[in-house]
Every structure is written in C-alpha cells, then in structure tokens.
Amino acid sequence: MKYKIVCVKERFVEFVNMYPDFLKQVYQEQDNMYKTKQIELIFSNMVNEKEKLLHKIQSREHYSYYHGIHQLFNPITQEKMTIIMNEYDLQIEEEGNNHHIYDMISSFSKNFYMITK
C-alpha cells in the first residue's frame, strides 16, 4: 500500500474531519514554488515529527538507510516498509493493506492524516 502522511495545521483539523476528501483534492506534489506556497497555508512542516519518527525507527534492529530512503524489514513476516521524508509529507510504501508507520506517527498528534493513492 502506498500512501502519504501529512500534518494539518490546528485551525484546519475540524474542517478536515468534516470533509475528509478535502486533503486528497488539495494536496499536490511539491514540484514548484507556487504549489509549495499553497501547501504552506494548510499543512505544517514536519521537521519535529520526522525527528520523533526517526528516533523510533532507527532503534529497530532491521533498519537501513540509503540515499534518502529509510527501510524497515521484518525478518519473520518478510515484509519491507520504505519511507521517504519530504518537507510537508512522508511517502510510505508497505506491503499489503498495512499502515504501521501511520499508526506510529499518529500517536504523536491528532493532526496527522493519511492520503492514499
């Protein structure tokens, strides 16, 4: 399952809970400055949250990092999770319909939302 995790600013949380499809419609890739400026209005920069998540996953035994891609491997189930950390989102790929990384990071705050493709 491929998905993104975004952090919504506090003043928009109630609105996003009321209209959950809003995130998928509004969130765009950060491929130019104009789109990034639009993203800054609603979404929070994830610097602090990335640090907490990195601290949590780097302590795992089967963690690896290569050219901007963080990977976790479960030797028992043979499942691999990849994480790419951007300024305003985390791009996650997990096997099956799992969302373990989202479960981990959503424990930090209620402002995290998952956008599936």
matplotlib code that plots the C-alpha trace (Angstrom):
import matplotlib.pyplot as plt

x = [0.0, 1.4, 0.3, 1.4, 1.2, 0.6, 0.3, -2.7, -2.4, -4.5, -7.0, -8.0, -8.3, -12.1, -12.7, -10.7, -12.6, -15.8, -14.7, -12.1, -11.8, -10.6, -7.0, -6.8, -8.2, -5.9, -2.6, -0.3, 3.2, 5.8, 7.3, 7.3, 7.4, 3.7, 2.4, 4.6, 3.3, -0.3, 0.7, 2.1, -1.4, -3.0, -0.2, 2.5, 6.2, 7.1, 10.6, 9.9, 7.6, 10.3, 12.8, 10.5, 9.7, 13.4, 14.3, 11.6, 12.5, 16.3, 16.3, 14.8, 17.2, 16.4, 16.6, 18.5, 19.1, 20.3, 20.1, 17.1, 15.1, 14.6, 13.7, 12.4, 12.4, 10.6, 12.5, 9.6, 6.9, 9.4, 7.7, 9.5, 8.5, 10.0, 9.8, 10.8, 10.7, 9.9, 9.3, 5.5, 4.8, 6.1, 5.8, 5.2, 5.1, 4.1, 3.2, -0.5, -3.0, -0.9, -0.3, 2.1, 4.1, 0.9, -0.1, 3.3, 3.3, -0.4, 0.3, 2.3, -0.7, -4.2, -3.2, -1.7, -3.8, -3.2, -3.7, -4.0, -3.4]
y = [0.0, 3.4, 6.4, 9.8, 11.2, 14.9, 17.2, 19.6, 22.9, 23.1, 25.6, 23.3, 20.0, 20.3, 21.2, 18.2, 15.9, 17.2, 16.9, 14.0, 14.1, 17.6, 16.5, 14.4, 17.2, 19.9, 18.2, 18.3, 17.4, 20.0, 20.3, 24.1, 27.1, 28.1, 24.7, 24.7, 28.1, 26.7, 23.7, 26.0, 27.5, 24.3, 21.9, 22.1, 21.5, 18.1, 18.7, 17.8, 14.9, 13.4, 13.6, 11.7, 9.1, 8.6, 8.2, 5.5, 3.6, 3.9, 2.0, -1.1, -3.9, -4.2, -0.5, 0.7, 4.0, 4.5, 7.8, 9.3, 6.1, 4.7, 1.0, -1.3, -5.1, -7.7, -11.0, -13.0, -11.9, -10.9, -7.5, -4.4, -0.8, 2.2, 5.8, 8.9, 12.1, 15.4, 18.8, 18.5, 14.8, 11.3, 8.9, 5.4, 2.1, -1.0, -4.5, -5.5, -3.1, -2.3, 1.1, 0.6, 3.8, 5.8, 4.1, 5.0, 8.7, 9.3, 8.5, 11.8, 14.1, 14.1, 16.4, 13.6, 12.3, 9.6, 10.2, 7.1, 7.0]
z = [0.0, -1.0, 1.0, 2.3, 5.8, 6.2, 9.2, 9.1, 10.9, 14.1, 12.8, 9.9, 11.8, 12.4, 8.8, 7.5, 9.9, 8.5, 4.8, 4.7, 0.9, 1.1, 1.7, -1.4, -3.5, -2.1, -1.5, -4.5, -5.2, -4.2, -7.7, -7.9, -5.6, -6.3, -5.2, -2.2, -1.1, -1.4, 0.8, 3.5, 4.1, 5.4, 6.1, 8.8, 8.2, 9.6, 10.9, 14.6, 13.8, 11.4, 14.2, 16.6, 13.9, 13.0, 16.7, 16.9, 13.7, 13.9, 17.2, 15.4, 14.6, 10.9, 9.9, 6.9, 5.1, 1.5, -0.5, 1.2, 1.6, 5.1, 5.2, 7.9, 7.4, 9.4, 9.1, 10.5, 8.0, 5.3, 5.0, 4.0, 4.6, 2.8, 3.9, 2.0, 4.1, 2.4, 3.9, 4.1, 3.8, 4.4, 1.4, 2.7, 1.0, 3.0, 1.8, 1.8, 3.3, 6.4, 7.7, 10.6, 10.1, 10.1, 13.4, 14.9, 13.9, 14.6, 18.2, 18.4, 17.4, 16.1, 13.3, 11.1, 8.2, 5.7, 1.9, -0.1, -3.8]

ax = plt.figure().add_subplot(projection="3d")
ax.plot(x, y, z, "-o")
ax.set_aspect("equal")
plt.show()
